[in-house]
Amino acid sequence: MYREAGVDIDAGNELVRRIKQHTERTRRPEVLSGIGGFGAGFLLKAGQYEEPVLVSGTDGVGTKLKLAFETGRHDTIGIDAVAMCVNDILAMGAEPLFFLDYFATGKLMPDVAEQVVAGIATGCEQAGAALIGGETAEMPGMYGEGEYDLAGFTVGVVERARVVDGRRIRPGDVLIGLASSGLHSNGYSLARMLVREANVSLQSTPQPLTVPLADALLEPTRIYVSAIKKLAQRVDILGMAHITGGGLLENVPRTIPEPFGCVIDVSAFPVPSVIEYLMSLREIDVQTRYRTWNMGIGFVVIVTNAELDDALETLAACGETAYVIGSVEAGFSGVRLEGLME
């Protein structure tokens, strides 16, 4: 009877059976329970931290999901869900401990859902977080055929004395930008509109792209956890920003205390080819570009000038492409862009 109403309990049970292999590869010693219970336990051992601060974050993937539906490719979208959450709490200096997902669809398709969860597990592996649970909701009539929604939630920990909150940032401190892998998971409503208006095939490879447009647009969000953990062991990180919705113009000021601002030299780093291509489809003003897309910088770290060389060396050793993109200045708040092409 319930299956006639559109809900297939057996499909849900089959999905739980399938995803256990994926959650197991993310397991940490602190995990006390497996997938399938009413809750999930994670042990913070006494004495492991002096004053542990738990930092939580939740986010979704936005309309990038539409591209997954259109292309039938669901294996990387889970990485995006993890990245959007763990990079956020990383900006406070927190190490991600565990992750939970919420997957909702009109009709559960175990093959598709398993691909999504496998991507989530890959993202958790990259972040060092355990995938300890989640929710799969089958809701007939709520979503179009073949569509779903995906959101995530993570909890991390940082010693209270090592919380990165930007309070110690002063004029003269330096901004290091870590390269993005493309659009990440923001600005897709604009990107999709531009592609739709241009009537471009997602399977084409227009200049300056070297891969099909679908590949460039579905490139998963880069996860910076490993590199930042190592960087924090080498230098004193004063501030960090995850460049998501709002771009450089709105996210960097979130870590810089008033009354200071920063200058960002946009000529110091390259724009990803996928963004170059999107900008070629229609004239887009500077404010829209730098508030909608990351423009090539996925994460920003602020250090003193004295520790700049050590920071760059460490990030390079971690496989990150890093650029000196600007500095903190007095006399204004917000971001002033320099190096713009006329």
Disulfide bonds with the S-S distance in Angstrom:
none
